[in-house]
């Protein structure tokens, strides 16, 4: 698990959170859905990296 990958996944999750909140504020369901997808995807990638790291050590 490289630092670059970690930053990339955390950025994706944060971007998703912001997009989801903007969608909620503007009542735009497409933005909400897109933000939720990015947030969940980023979090899953982070979890996958943690599992990989646990098995490497």
Secondary structure, 3 states (H helix, E strand, C coil): CCHHHHHHHHHHHHHHHHHHHHHHHHCCHHHHHHHHHHHHHHHHHHHHHHHHHHHHC
